[in-house]
Amino acid sequence: MPEIRRISSRSTFGSLRGRAILRAIIEAPNRRGDRSVTAEESRNTVMEFLAAREKGDAEAIRRLSSDDLCWEPPGPPVHAVKGREAVLDVMANAGAQYFDLPTMEVDVHKVVADGDTVVIIQSVRAKTAKGADYSNLYCWVYTCKDGKVTRMQEFTDTQHFAEIMNG
């Protein structure tokens, strides 16, 4: 049977100073120190933003996003889309390039909000523009400031996406 060892009381998080640091990290409303944004406000902003996106309501998306909105799709940072109007253009045109949009189904599995950050885990099912079945899991990380979405980070299985789209 493997031996179970006691963690040294001198470990960083075992010391009084280490526990204080850990407590400060855990209890911080967000990582940037901006205590003016609550998780509930950020969550509401993102949920309104997503509802507007689903309806294709460009005016609501404009109202709910900052001028310097940045969308970071999976892949190298060079692929980031910067600026509200550029992001709106991609939203309006990119989906139909890959998917038969009327077949798309999005299921939200989890929404977690902490200060200015909202994380959404969702699955997407659709027919591709070429007629293949597509299903993938996505994680989106949204950052909010002053009641507006400022950053969207998208994570998914890009190899699976490429295999289906190119198959």
LUMGU-754692 format. One line per field, with one value per residue: residue number from 1; residue in one letter; chain; x, y, z of N, C-alpha, C, O in turn. Coordinates in steps of 0.2 Angstrom, whole numbers, plus 5000, padded with zeros to 4 digits. Example, Ala and Ser with C-alpha at 12.3 -4.5 7.8 and 13.67 -1.06 7.14 Angstrom:
LUMGU-754692
i (1_2)
aa (a_s)
ch (A_A)
nx (5066_5064)
ny (4972_4989)
nz (5039_5035)
cax (5062_5068)
cay (4978_4995)
caz (5039_5036)
cx (5066_5064)
cy (4984_5000)
cz (5039_5039)
ox (5071_5067)
oy (4983_5006)
oz (5042_5040)
***
This chain:
LUMGU-754692
i (1_2_3_4_5_6_7_8_9_10_11_12_13_14_15_16_17_18_19_20_21_22_23_24_25_26_27_28_29_30_31_32_33_34_35_36_37_38_39_40_41_42_43_44_45_46_47_48_49_50_51_52_53_54_55_56_57_58_59_60_61_62_63_64_65_66_67_68_69_70_71_72_73_74_75_76_77_78_79_80_81_82_83_84_85_86_87_88_89_90_91_92_93_94_95_96_97_98_99_100_101_102_103_104_105_106_107_108_109_110_111_112_113_114_115_116_117_118_119_120_121_122_123_124_125_126_127_128_129_130_131_132_133_134_135_136_137_138_139_140_141_142_143_144_145_146_147_148_149_150_151_152_153_154_155_156_157_158_159_160_161_162_163_164_165_166_167)
aa (m_p_e_i_r_r_i_s_s_r_s_t_f_g_s_l_r_g_r_a_i_l_r_a_i_i_e_a_p_n_r_r_g_d_r_s_v_t_a_e_e_s_r_n_t_v_m_e_f_l_a_a_r_e_k_g_d_a_e_a_i_r_r_l_s_s_d_d_l_c_w_e_p_p_g_p_p_v_h_a_v_k_g_r_e_a_v_l_d_v_m_a_n_a_g_a_q_y_f_d_l_p_t_m_e_v_d_v_h_k_v_v_a_d_g_d_t_v_v_i_i_q_s_v_r_a_k_t_a_k_g_a_d_y_s_n_l_y_c_w_v_y_t_c_k_d_g_k_v_t_r_m_q_e_f_t_d_t_q_h_f_a_e_i_m_n_g)
ch (A_A_A_A_A_A_A_A_A_A_A_A_A_A_A_A_A_A_A_A_A_A_A_A_A_A_A_A_A_A_A_A_A_A_A_A_A_A_A_A_A_A_A_A_A_A_A_A_A_A_A_A_A_A_A_A_A_A_A_A_A_A_A_A_A_A_A_A_A_A_A_A_A_A_A_A_A_A_A_A_A_A_A_A_A_A_A_A_A_A_A_A_A_A_A_A_A_A_A_A_A_A_A_A_A_A_A_A_A_A_A_A_A_A_A_A_A_A_A_A_A_A_A_A_A_A_A_A_A_A_A_A_A_A_A_A_A_A_A_A_A_A_A_A_A_A_A_A_A_A_A_A_A_A_A_A_A_A_A_A_A_A_A_A_A_A_A)
nx (5004_5003_5012_5005_5009_5011_5008_5020_5020_5027_5025_5020_5006_5003_5007_5004_5005_5005_4992_4984_4987_4981_4968_4965_4966_4956_4944_4944_4934_4937_4950_4957_4955_4945_4932_4920_4911_4899_4896_4883_4879_4888_4884_4871_4873_4880_4871_4860_4867_4869_4856_4853_4862_4858_4845_4849_4850_4857_4858_4855_4866_4877_4874_4876_4890_4907_4916_4929_4928_4934_4935_4941_4945_4947_4964_4979_4984_4984_4972_4962_4948_4946_4937_4921_4912_4919_4918_4904_4902_4909_4900_4889_4891_4900_4895_4885_4894_4899_4889_4872_4862_4848_4847_4854_4857_4859_4864_4865_4876_4882_4884_4895_4899_4910_4914_4920_4920_4912_4909_4904_4898_4894_4885_4885_4875_4873_4869_4882_4887_4889_4881_4885_4884_4886_4893_4899_4908_4909_4917_4915_4923_4919_4922_4917_4914_4908_4895_4895_4900_4917_4927_4928_4932_4934_4933_4936_4936_4946_4952_4942_4932_4939_4940_4927_4922_4931_4929)
ny (4994_5011_5024_5037_5054_5067_5084_5096_5108_5119_5122_5133_5136_5131_5139_5153_5165_5160_5155_5166_5173_5164_5164_5177_5177_5168_5174_5186_5197_5198_5195_5206_5216_5225_5230_5235_5228_5216_5199_5195_5206_5205_5192_5194_5204_5196_5186_5193_5198_5186_5182_5192_5190_5177_5181_5189_5202_5216_5229_5228_5220_5229_5239_5231_5229_5233_5247_5242_5229_5212_5197_5181_5168_5150_5145_5153_5169_5178_5177_5184_5194_5211_5225_5232_5233_5225_5212_5211_5209_5197_5189_5190_5184_5173_5161_5155_5151_5139_5131_5125_5135_5135_5122_5122_5119_5124_5120_5125_5121_5125_5140_5151_5164_5176_5191_5201_5191_5179_5162_5150_5135_5125_5114_5111_5107_5103_5103_5103_5115_5108_5097_5087_5079_5088_5090_5097_5102_5117_5131_5146_5161_5176_5193_5207_5225_5239_5236_5231_5219_5215_5206_5191_5174_5160_5142_5126_5109_5110_5101_5091_5099_5104_5091_5087_5098_5097_5085)
nz (5000_4996_5004_5013_5014_5025_5021_5022_5034_5031_5018_5004_5003_5015_5025_5036_5029_5016_5016_5017_5005_4996_5001_4997_4983_4980_4985_4978_4968_4954_4943_4939_4948_4947_4956_4953_4945_4946_4947_4944_4936_4925_4920_4917_4906_4897_4894_4888_4877_4871_4868_4859_4849_4845_4839_4829_4831_4827_4832_4846_4849_4846_4856_4868_4867_4868_4859_4856_4855_4856_4847_4850_4841_4841_4839_4833_4840_4830_4823_4829_4830_4829_4835_4836_4824_4815_4821_4821_4808_4805_4813_4806_4794_4794_4800_4791_4781_4785_4791_4789_4794_4799_4804_4815_4832_4849_4864_4881_4894_4905_4915_4922_4932_4937_4944_4932_4922_4912_4910_4898_4894_4881_4869_4852_4838_4821_4803_4791_4779_4768_4771_4780_4796_4811_4827_4842_4856_4865_4873_4880_4884_4891_4894_4903_4904_4911_4908_4896_4883_4881_4877_4869_4870_4862_4863_4857_4850_4838_4829_4826_4821_4809_4803_4800_4793_4781_4777)
cax (5000_5007_5013_5002_5013_5008_5011_5024_5017_5031_5023_5018_4999_5002_5010_4999_5006_5002_4984_4982_4987_4976_4961_4964_4965_4949_4939_4944_4929_4939_4957_4960_4954_4940_4927_4914_4907_4897_4895_4876_4879_4891_4880_4865_4875_4882_4865_4857_4871_4868_4850_4853_4866_4853_4840_4853_4849_4864_4858_4856_4873_4880_4872_4879_4897_4912_4919_4935_4926_4938_4933_4947_4943_4952_4970_4984_4981_4983_4966_4958_4944_4946_4933_4914_4910_4922_4915_4897_4903_4910_4894_4883_4893_4904_4891_4883_4900_4901_4883_4865_4860_4841_4848_4859_4854_4864_4862_4870_4876_4884_4886_4898_4901_4914_4916_4919_4921_4907_4911_4898_4900_4888_4886_4882_4874_4870_4871_4886_4885_4890_4876_4887_4882_4891_4892_4905_4907_4912_4918_4916_4924_4917_4924_4913_4916_4903_4889_4896_4905_4923_4931_4925_4937_4931_4937_4933_4940_4947_4954_4936_4929_4942_4939_4920_4921_4934_4927)
cay (5000_5017_5028_5044_5058_5073_5090_5100_5114_5125_5123_5140_5137_5129_5144_5158_5170_5157_5154_5173_5174_5159_5167_5184_5175_5164_5179_5192_5197_5196_5195_5213_5220_5229_5228_5238_5224_5210_5193_5195_5211_5202_5187_5197_5207_5191_5182_5198_5198_5180_5182_5197_5186_5172_5184_5193_5209_5220_5235_5226_5218_5236_5242_5227_5227_5239_5249_5238_5221_5207_5190_5177_5161_5145_5145_5158_5175_5182_5176_5188_5199_5217_5230_5229_5232_5219_5206_5210_5207_5190_5186_5190_5180_5167_5155_5152_5148_5132_5128_5126_5138_5133_5116_5123_5118_5125_5118_5128_5116_5128_5147_5152_5171_5179_5197_5203_5186_5174_5156_5147_5128_5123_5110_5114_5102_5106_5101_5108_5118_5102_5092_5082_5080_5091_5091_5099_5106_5124_5134_5153_5165_5183_5198_5213_5231_5245_5234_5229_5213_5218_5201_5184_5169_5154_5136_5120_5104_5112_5096_5088_5104_5103_5085_5087_5103_5095_5078)
caz (5000_4995_5010_5013_5017_5027_5018_5026_5036_5028_5011_5003_5005_5022_5030_5037_5023_5010_5016_5016_4998_4993_5002_4993_4976_4980_4987_4974_4963_4948_4943_4937_4954_4946_4960_4951_4941_4949_4943_4941_4931_4919_4918_4913_4900_4892_4892_4884_4871_4867_4865_4853_4844_4842_4835_4824_4832_4827_4836_4853_4850_4847_4863_4873_4866_4868_4853_4855_4856_4853_4847_4849_4840_4842_4835_4834_4841_4824_4820_4833_4826_4833_4834_4836_4818_4812_4825_4819_4801_4805_4816_4801_4788_4795_4801_4785_4777_4788_4793_4787_4800_4802_4807_4821_4839_4854_4871_4886_4899_4912_4915_4928_4932_4943_4943_4925_4918_4912_4906_4895_4891_4877_4863_4845_4833_4815_4797_4788_4773_4763_4772_4785_4803_4815_4834_4845_4863_4865_4879_4878_4890_4890_4898_4903_4908_4911_4905_4889_4882_4878_4874_4868_4869_4860_4863_4854_4847_4831_4824_4825_4817_4802_4800_4798_4787_4776_4775)
cx (5004_5007_5009_5006_5009_5012_5014_5020_5021_5029_5020_5011_4998_5003_5004_4999_5003_4995_4981_4982_4982_4969_4960_4963_4958_4943_4939_4938_4931_4947_4961_4959_4949_4933_4920_4909_4905_4896_4888_4876_4882_4887_4874_4867_4876_4875_4860_4860_4870_4861_4849_4857_4861_4848_4843_4851_4855_4864_4859_4863_4878_4880_4876_4887_4901_4914_4925_4934_4931_4936_4940_4945_4948_4958_4974_4981_4980_4976_4960_4954_4943_4941_4926_4911_4913_4919_4908_4897_4904_4904_4889_4885_4896_4900_4888_4888_4901_4895_4877_4862_4853_4842_4851_4855_4860_4861_4867_4870_4878_4886_4889_4901_4905_4917_4915_4919_4915_4909_4905_4901_4893_4890_4882_4881_4871_4872_4876_4883_4885_4885_4878_4884_4888_4889_4899_4903_4911_4912_4919_4918_4923_4920_4920_4916_4910_4897_4889_4901_4911_4928_4927_4931_4933_4936_4933_4938_4941_4949_4947_4932_4932_4940_4932_4919_4925_4933_4923)
cy (5006_5021_5035_5048_5064_5079_5094_5106_5120_5126_5130_5141_5134_5134_5149_5163_5167_5156_5161_5175_5170_5162_5173_5182_5172_5170_5185_5191_5195_5197_5201_5218_5225_5227_5231_5234_5218_5205_5193_5200_5208_5196_5189_5200_5202_5187_5187_5198_5192_5179_5187_5193_5181_5175_5188_5200_5213_5226_5233_5224_5224_5239_5238_5226_5234_5241_5244_5231_5217_5200_5186_5170_5156_5146_5151_5165_5180_5182_5180_5193_5205_5222_5228_5228_5226_5212_5205_5207_5199_5186_5185_5185_5174_5160_5151_5149_5141_5128_5129_5128_5136_5126_5116_5123_5119_5124_5121_5123_5119_5135_5148_5160_5172_5186_5199_5198_5181_5168_5152_5140_5126_5118_5113_5108_5105_5102_5106_5111_5113_5096_5087_5084_5083_5092_5092_5102_5112_5127_5142_5157_5173_5187_5204_5219_5236_5242_5232_5223_5217_5213_5195_5179_5163_5148_5130_5115_5106_5106_5092_5093_5104_5097_5084_5092_5101_5088_5076)
cz (5000_5002_5008_5017_5019_5023_5023_5028_5034_5021_5010_5005_5012_5027_5031_5031_5017_5010_5015_5009_4995_4994_4998_4986_4976_4981_4983_4969_4956_4948_4942_4943_4953_4950_4958_4947_4945_4944_4940_4935_4924_4916_4914_4906_4895_4890_4887_4877_4867_4864_4859_4847_4840_4837_4829_4824_4833_4831_4843_4854_4850_4854_4868_4872_4866_4860_4851_4856_4852_4853_4846_4848_4841_4837_4837_4835_4835_4821_4824_4828_4831_4831_4833_4829_4814_4815_4822_4812_4801_4808_4810_4795_4789_4796_4795_4780_4779_4789_4789_4793_4803_4805_4814_4828_4844_4861_4876_4892_4906_4910_4922_4927_4938_4941_4936_4920_4918_4907_4904_4892_4887_4871_4857_4841_4827_4809_4794_4782_4767_4765_4777_4792_4807_4822_4838_4852_4862_4872_4877_4885_4888_4895_4897_4906_4906_4907_4898_4888_4879_4875_4874_4866_4868_4860_4861_4852_4839_4826_4822_4820_4810_4799_4797_4792_4781_4773_4770)
ox (5009_5002_5011_5007_5005_5018_5011_5017_5019_5032_5017_5009_4992_5001_4999_4994_4999_4991_4976_4977_4979_4965_4955_4959_4954_4938_4934_4937_4927_4949_4967_4961_4948_4930_4915_4903_4910_4895_4887_4872_4879_4886_4873_4863_4874_4875_4857_4857_4869_4860_4846_4854_4861_4846_4839_4851_4858_4869_4862_4866_4882_4885_4878_4889_4898_4914_4926_4939_4933_4934_4943_4944_4954_4957_4974_4975_4976_4974_4954_4957_4940_4941_4924_4908_4909_4918_4906_4893_4901_4902_4886_4880_4896_4902_4889_4886_4903_4895_4876_4859_4852_4837_4852_4850_4865_4856_4873_4864_4876_4889_4885_4904_4903_4921_4909_4919_4912_4912_4900_4905_4888_4896_4877_4886_4867_4876_4875_4878_4881_4885_4875_4883_4893_4883_4904_4898_4917_4908_4924_4915_4927_4919_4918_4920_4908_4894_4884_4906_4910_4932_4924_4934_4929_4941_4927_4944_4937_4947_4946_4929_4928_4939_4931_4916_4923_4936_4921)
oy (5007_5021_5038_5047_5067_5079_5095_5109_5126_5130_5133_5145_5135_5134_5149_5165_5170_5157_5161_5178_5173_5162_5174_5185_5174_5169_5189_5186_5192_5200_5202_5223_5230_5222_5229_5235_5214_5206_5191_5199_5209_5196_5187_5200_5202_5186_5184_5198_5192_5177_5185_5194_5180_5172_5190_5204_5214_5227_5237_5225_5224_5241_5241_5222_5239_5236_5242_5227_5219_5198_5187_5166_5159_5148_5154_5166_5184_5186_5180_5196_5204_5224_5223_5223_5222_5207_5200_5203_5196_5181_5180_5183_5169_5155_5145_5145_5137_5122_5135_5125_5136_5125_5111_5126_5116_5126_5119_5122_5117_5137_5147_5162_5170_5186_5199_5199_5179_5169_5151_5141_5126_5117_5116_5104_5110_5097_5112_5108_5113_5091_5082_5090_5081_5093_5088_5105_5112_5125_5143_5156_5175_5185_5206_5218_5237_5246_5231_5222_5220_5214_5193_5180_5161_5148_5130_5117_5104_5107_5091_5091_5103_5097_5082_5090_5102_5086_5070)
oz (5004_5005_5003_5023_5016_5023_5028_5024_5034_5018_5015_5009_5015_5033_5027_5029_5013_5005_5012_5006_4990_4990_4995_4983_4971_4977_4983_4966_4952_4953_4943_4943_4957_4948_4962_4947_4947_4938_4934_4930_4919_4910_4908_4901_4889_4884_4882_4872_4861_4858_4854_4842_4834_4832_4824_4819_4838_4834_4847_4859_4854_4857_4873_4876_4864_4856_4845_4858_4847_4858_4840_4852_4842_4831_4842_4833_4835_4817_4822_4824_4836_4825_4830_4828_4810_4811_4820_4810_4797_4805_4810_4792_4784_4793_4795_4776_4775_4788_4786_4797_4809_4809_4818_4829_4844_4862_4876_4894_4911_4905_4927_4922_4944_4937_4934_4914_4924_4902_4908_4887_4890_4870_4858_4840_4828_4810_4795_4779_4762_4762_4779_4793_4806_4824_4836_4853_4860_4876_4873_4890_4884_4901_4892_4911_4900_4903_4895_4892_4874_4871_4879_4861_4872_4857_4863_4851_4835_4820_4816_4815_4805_4793_4791_4787_4775_4768_4769)
***
